């Protein structure tokens, strides 16, 4: 099946951008990661053989791009949670405190957990998340259960400390 | 997990400003492609240098066309072409890294590239600079054997000082920069692999 790049961009860019944003905790960095992901999609699209769903394939590229995208030195010294909280206030259309709080809580998780929980929140089936991340489904179920609990706890306790 | 449903609903409501699609996306390069292009550009420059030297050799004054001068020029060109071939091979190795695989197999590809690069570097630069130094030495000696000794010494001193500077300072500096980039990539992937286990 042949896919049209523009259509794919329209369909997936929003979700991919959210993934980049929740992974990086930095708007400028998320912009770069988002752009790099689509460059990689553009270059690899002719090689796509339909062995997995196109969405799974794009998410894999996005995750690998996030992982190899080197963080700018200045950001390494800064607290990504603070940056993310600040930027989400600026970036979200809906300025709801609750959404900002959710982004901030996600940024307190480990990097791998941010990726997994973003996919869960995007309502990806477990089978697909396993395929994207390369984790076995059983292992993933355990992890997701733990991450959900952890995120819920962080969210509930938000602002108490 | 009823409470988590609340978070899911919140997530659905969040809309972010998506950067607009760049119209010239085919012309923009990502990190891996930039790394690949460094090698490709280096190879092209070396090929052009090799061709230039062969051109010089063809149009060289017939009095200067001794066997030693011609053979040293050929050796320099061949060294340039071999180095270019190796750089193109390295660029191809980078191009083969597949970003559409799982993070674990993506990591393995970067790791095996790193192993290849370390092995190659171990012998490549010393061999390249040795061949180049010998061929250049013979070439300059042949050209300057009738000139004043001080002129010959000065030419040798300048040429070899530059080569030493390029090998010890510039070469190592570039290697350090590339290593930091690659090690950064590998360590990010490794750290995630550990978290996934």
HADDOCK unambig.tbl for C-alpha pairs under 7 A between the chains (distance, minus, plus):
assign (segid A and resid 14 and name CA) (segid B and resid 18 and name CA) 6.14 0.50 0.50
assign (segid A and resid 17 and name CA) (segid B and resid 18 and name CA) 6.51 0.50 0.50
assign (segid A and resid 31 and name CA) (segid B and resid 19 and name CA) 6.66 0.50 0.50
assign (segid A and resid 36 and name CA) (segid B and resid 30 and name CA) 5.41 0.50 0.50
assign (segid A and resid 39 and name CA) (segid B and resid 25 and name CA) 6.17 0.50 0.50
assign (segid A and resid 39 and name CA) (segid B and resid 26 and name CA) 6.99 0.50 0.50
assign (segid A and resid 39 and name CA) (segid B and resid 28 and name CA) 6.97 0.50 0.50
assign (segid A and resid 39 and name CA) (segid B and resid 29 and name CA) 6.99 0.50 0.50
assign (segid A and resid 39 and name CA) (segid B and resid 30 and name CA) 6.64 0.50 0.50
assign (segid A and resid 57 and name CA) (segid B and resid 100 and name CA) 6.08 0.50 0.50
assign (segid A and resid 60 and name CA) (segid B and resid 100 and name CA) 5.63 0.50 0.50
assign (segid A and resid 60 and name CA) (segid B and resid 101 and name CA) 6.66 0.50 0.50
assign (segid A and resid 60 and name CA) (segid B and resid 102 and name CA) 6.38 0.50 0.50
assign (segid A and resid 61 and name CA) (segid B and resid 99 and name CA) 5.39 0.50 0.50
assign (segid A and resid 61 and name CA) (segid B and resid 100 and name CA) 5.05 0.50 0.50
assign (segid A and resid 64 and name CA) (segid B and resid 99 and name CA) 6.13 0.50 0.50
assign (segid A and resid 64 and name CA) (segid B and resid 103 and name CA) 5.97 0.50 0.50
assign (segid A and resid 67 and name CA) (segid B and resid 188 and name CA) 5.75 0.50 0.50
assign (segid A and resid 67 and name CA) (segid B and resid 189 and name CA) 5.89 0.50 0.50
assign (segid A and resid 68 and name CA) (segid B and resid 185 and name CA) 4.65 0.50 0.50
assign (segid A and resid 68 and name CA) (segid B and resid 188 and name CA) 6.58 0.50 0.50
assign (segid A and resid 68 and name CA) (segid B and resid 189 and name CA) 6.98 0.50 0.50
assign (segid A and resid 70 and name CA) (segid B and resid 184 and name CA) 6.72 0.50 0.50
assign (segid A and resid 70 and name CA) (segid B and resid 185 and name CA) 6.78 0.50 0.50
assign (segid A and resid 91 and name CA) (segid B and resid 16 and name CA) 5.99 0.50 0.50
assign (segid A and resid 91 and name CA) (segid B and resid 17 and name CA) 6.25 0.50 0.50
assign (segid A and resid 92 and name CA) (segid B and resid 14 and name CA) 6.74 0.50 0.50
assign (segid A and resid 92 and name CA) (segid B and resid 15 and name CA) 5.77 0.50 0.50
assign (segid A and resid 92 and name CA) (segid B and resid 16 and name CA) 4.75 0.50 0.50
assign (segid A and resid 92 and name CA) (segid B and resid 17 and name CA) 6.68 0.50 0.50
assign (segid A and resid 93 and name CA) (segid B and resid 15 and name CA) 5.95 0.50 0.50
assign (segid A and resid 93 and name CA) (segid B and resid 16 and name CA) 6.22 0.50 0.50
assign (segid A and resid 94 and name CA) (segid B and resid 14 and name CA) 6.61 0.50 0.50
assign (segid A and resid 94 and name CA) (segid B and resid 15 and name CA) 6.78 0.50 0.50
assign (segid A and resid 99 and name CA) (segid B and resid 10 and name CA) 5.96 0.50 0.50
assign (segid A and resid 99 and name CA) (segid B and resid 11 and name CA) 6.91 0.50 0.50
assign (segid A and resid 99 and name CA) (segid B and resid 14 and name CA) 6.25 0.50 0.50
assign (segid A and resid 112 and name CA) (segid B and resid 192 and name CA) 5.83 0.50 0.50
assign (segid A and resid 112 and name CA) (segid B and resid 195 and name CA) 6.13 0.50 0.50
assign (segid A and resid 112 and name CA) (segid B and resid 196 and name CA) 6.56 0.50 0.50
assign (segid A and resid 121 and name CA) (segid B and resid 8 and name CA) 5.48 0.50 0.50
assign (segid A and resid 121 and name CA) (segid B and resid 11 and name CA) 6.58 0.50 0.50
assign (segid A and resid 132 and name CA) (segid B and resid 102 and name CA) 6.26 0.50 0.50
assign (segid A and resid 133 and name CA) (segid B and resid 102 and name CA) 5.74 0.50 0.50
assign (segid A and resid 133 and name CA) (segid B and resid 103 and name CA) 6.43 0.50 0.50
assign (segid A and resid 134 and name CA) (segid B and resid 102 and name CA) 5.28 0.50 0.50
assign (segid A and resid 134 and name CA) (segid B and resid 103 and name CA) 6.94 0.50 0.50
assign (segid A and resid 135 and name CA) (segid B and resid 196 and name CA) 6.83 0.50 0.50
assign (segid A and resid 152 and name CA) (segid B and resid 4 and name CA) 6.61 0.50 0.50
